[in-house]
Amino acid sequence: MSKFRKINLSISKGNGYGQYIVSAKYRGKNINAHTTDSEAFDYLENPDNKEKHLEAKRHCYYKIVSEFRKTFGY
């Protein structure tokens, strides 16, 4: 689990090759968002490459925000 902007982010494999699910609790709601970004999956939990790790956290955070807005109309 990684933290970005006070949000705990996690990523897991989805159904099928190259499919991933980003999960987080955002504004009191549990949000799951779909992504095909394999680098996010590779680097979200691996802080060895700081630049790629930060990019993965940003990518996942924005996926969560986008899904929240789409679902709840913000």
C-alpha atoms as a printed R data frame, in Angstrom:
   type eleno elety resid chain resno       x       y       z
1  ATOM     1    CA   MET     A     1   0.000   0.000   0.000
2  ATOM     2    CA   SER     A     2   1.304   3.435  -0.920
3  ATOM     3    CA   LYS     A     3   0.173   6.832   0.278
4  ATOM     4    CA   PHE     A     4  -0.313   9.878  -1.950
5  ATOM     5    CA   ARG     A     5  -2.039  13.088  -0.823
6  ATOM     6    CA   LYS     A     6  -3.180  11.365   2.391
7  ATOM     7    CA   ILE     A     7  -4.912   8.592   0.386
8  ATOM     8    CA   ASN     A     8  -3.851   4.957   0.788
9  ATOM     9    CA   LEU     A     9  -3.579   3.386  -2.664
10 ATOM    10    CA   SER     A    10  -3.333  -0.275  -3.559
11 ATOM    11    CA   ILE     A    11  -3.292  -2.094  -6.877
12 ATOM    12    CA   SER     A    12  -4.084  -5.680  -7.788
13 ATOM    13    CA   LYS     A    13  -4.376  -7.761 -10.912
14 ATOM    14    CA   GLY     A    14  -7.758  -7.698 -12.585
15 ATOM    15    CA   ASN     A    15  -9.432 -10.179 -14.901
16 ATOM    16    CA   GLY     A    16  -7.263 -10.829 -17.913
17 ATOM    17    CA   TYR     A    17  -3.797  -9.989 -19.108
18 ATOM    18    CA   GLY     A    18  -2.726  -6.392 -18.472
19 ATOM    19    CA   GLN     A    19  -5.795  -5.484 -16.428
20 ATOM    20    CA   TYR     A    20  -5.358  -3.919 -12.976
21 ATOM    21    CA   ILE     A    21  -7.657  -2.563 -10.286
22 ATOM    22    CA   VAL     A    22  -6.627   0.461  -8.204
23 ATOM    23    CA   SER     A    23  -8.370   0.678  -4.820
24 ATOM    24    CA   ALA     A    24  -8.582   3.476  -2.266
25 ATOM    25    CA   LYS     A    25 -10.871   5.127   0.236
26 ATOM    26    CA   TYR     A    26 -11.477   8.629  -1.142
27 ATOM    27    CA   ARG     A    27 -13.747  11.180   0.558
28 ATOM    28    CA   GLY     A    28 -15.240   8.450   2.721
29 ATOM    29    CA   LYS     A    29 -16.097   6.145  -0.190
30 ATOM    30    CA   ASN     A    30 -14.356   2.926  -1.228
31 ATOM    31    CA   ILE     A    31 -13.384   3.445  -4.871
32 ATOM    32    CA   ASN     A    32 -12.090   0.897  -7.381
33 ATOM    33    CA   ALA     A    33 -10.749   2.084 -10.726
34 ATOM    34    CA   HIS     A    34  -9.568   0.141 -13.754
35 ATOM    35    CA   THR     A    35  -6.196   0.701 -15.421
36 ATOM    36    CA   THR     A    36  -4.033  -1.024 -17.998
37 ATOM    37    CA   ASP     A    37  -0.845   0.735 -16.912
38 ATOM    38    CA   SER     A    38   1.544  -2.096 -16.085
39 ATOM    39    CA   GLU     A    39   4.190   0.354 -14.848
40 ATOM    40    CA   ALA     A    40   1.761   1.519 -12.163
41 ATOM    41    CA   PHE     A    41   1.413  -2.101 -11.067
42 ATOM    42    CA   ASP     A    42   5.189  -2.622 -11.136
43 ATOM    43    CA   TYR     A    43   6.203   0.535  -9.277
44 ATOM    44    CA   LEU     A    44   3.357   1.453  -6.890
45 ATOM    45    CA   GLU     A    45   4.635  -0.973  -4.242
46 ATOM    46    CA   ASN     A    46   8.322  -0.743  -5.243
47 ATOM    47    CA   PRO     A    47  10.044   2.492  -4.113
48 ATOM    48    CA   ASP     A    48  13.474   1.481  -5.482
49 ATOM    49    CA   ASN     A    49  13.084   3.796  -8.478
50 ATOM    50    CA   LYS     A    50  11.793   6.984  -6.836
51 ATOM    51    CA   GLU     A    51  10.767   8.691 -10.080
52 ATOM    52    CA   LYS     A    52   8.742   5.729 -11.379
53 ATOM    53    CA   HIS     A    53   7.267   5.165  -7.904
54 ATOM    54    CA   LEU     A    54   6.013   8.771  -7.778
55 ATOM    55    CA   GLU     A    55   4.599   8.495 -11.325
56 ATOM    56    CA   ALA     A    56   2.750   5.315 -10.342
57 ATOM    57    CA   LYS     A    57   1.288   6.976  -7.242
58 ATOM    58    CA   ARG     A    58   0.143   9.973  -9.299
59 ATOM    59    CA   HIS     A    59  -1.389   7.766 -11.976
60 ATOM    60    CA   CYS     A    60  -3.320   5.694  -9.441
61 ATOM    61    CA   TYR     A    61  -4.456   8.747  -7.488
62 ATOM    62    CA   TYR     A    62  -5.845  10.419 -10.609
63 ATOM    63    CA   LYS     A    63  -7.608   7.200 -11.620
64 ATOM    64    CA   ILE     A    64  -9.320   7.135  -8.214
65 ATOM    65    CA   VAL     A    65 -10.322  10.812  -8.431
66 ATOM    66    CA   SER     A    66 -11.657  10.336 -11.966
67 ATOM    67    CA   GLU     A    67 -13.703   7.287 -10.965
68 ATOM    68    CA   PHE     A    68 -15.071   9.143  -7.910
69 ATOM    69    CA   ARG     A    69 -16.161  12.086 -10.059
70 ATOM    70    CA   LYS     A    70 -17.717   9.801 -12.654
71 ATOM    71    CA   THR     A    71 -19.598   7.802 -10.031
72 ATOM    72    CA   PHE     A    72 -20.736  10.598  -7.727
73 ATOM    73    CA   GLY     A    73 -20.966  13.504 -10.184
74 ATOM    74    CA   TYR     A    74 -18.487  15.881  -8.586
